[in-house]
Amino acid sequence: MGITITAIFNRLTQVFNLIIPFLVLLATVVFIFGVVKYVAAGGDEKKIEEAKSVIVWGIIALAVMVTVWGFVSIVIDAIFGAESLPPLPGPDLAPFL
């Protein structure tokens, strides 16, 4: 049984569908951690600047992920002519809704 390009793309899709939600969760946790550090700084300018830096990096990470998802949807539309945006990667929550 040979390896086909379709099989490779299917496997990559499976891997990315597992990794992407984890990265979004990680960026969200970094952002929230920065907010907690900011609130807990208690007026200490050095701690406030560190917290602001963490918050900014969390926002940048989330913005990059959303932007990449947008580019992927544009490429999918250009190549395959899809009429609607693909769903965000992640677990299927339909049974729980």
C-alpha positions in Angstrom: 0.0 0.0 0.0 1.6 3.3 -1.2 1.6 6.6 0.5 -0.6 9.1 -1.3 -0.6 12.9 -1.1 -4.2 12.7 0.1 -3.2 10.4 3.0 -0.4 12.8 3.9 -2.7 15.8 3.9 -5.3 13.9 6.0 -2.7 13.0 8.6 -1.4 16.5 8.7 -5.0 17.8 9.2 -5.4 15.4 12.1 -2.2 16.5 13.8 -3.0 20.2 13.3 -6.5 19.7 14.7 -4.9 18.4 17.9 -2.2 21.0 18.2 -4.1 24.2 17.3 -6.6 24.1 20.2 -3.7 23.5 22.6 -1.9 26.6 21.2 -5.0 28.8 21.5 -5.5 27.6 25.1 -1.8 28.3 25.8 -2.0 31.8 24.4 -5.2 32.5 26.4 -3.6 31.2 29.6 -0.6 33.5 29.0 -2.9 36.5 28.5 -4.9 35.7 31.7 -1.6 35.1 33.6 -0.5 38.6 32.5 -3.8 40.1 33.7 -3.4 38.4 37.1 0.2 39.6 37.4 -1.0 43.1 36.5 -3.7 43.1 39.2 -1.4 41.6 41.8 1.4 44.1 41.0 0.1 46.4 43.7 1.6 49.6 42.2 5.1 48.2 41.7 6.2 49.8 38.4 8.6 46.9 37.5 6.0 44.2 38.1 3.4 46.3 36.1 5.7 46.5 33.1 6.4 42.8 33.3 2.7 42.1 33.4 2.1 44.4 30.4 4.7 42.5 28.4 3.1 39.2 29.2 -0.4 40.6 28.2 1.0 41.9 24.9 2.6 38.6 24.0 -0.6 36.8 24.8 -2.6 39.1 22.6 0.0 38.8 19.8 -0.1 35.0 19.9 -3.9 35.0 19.7 -3.9 37.6 16.9 -1.3 35.6 14.9 -3.4 32.4 15.3 -6.6 34.1 14.1 -4.8 35.7 11.2 -3.3 32.4 10.1 -6.7 30.8 10.3 -8.0 33.6 8.0 -5.2 33.1 5.5 -5.9 29.4 5.5 -9.6 30.0 4.7 -8.6 32.4 1.9 -6.3 29.8 0.4 -8.9 27.0 0.7 -11.4 29.3 -1.0 -8.9 30.1 -3.8 -7.9 26.5 -4.4 -11.0 24.6 -3.8 -13.7 27.2 -4.3 -15.3 26.7 -0.9 -18.3 29.0 -0.3 -18.1 29.1 3.5 -15.3 29.4 6.0 -14.0 26.2 7.5 -14.7 25.8 11.2 -12.1 26.6 13.7 -10.1 23.5 14.6 -11.0 21.8 17.8 -12.9 19.0 19.4 -16.5 18.3 18.3 -18.7 19.7 21.0 -22.0 18.9 19.4 -22.8 16.0 21.7 -22.5 18.4 24.7 -24.6 21.2 23.4 
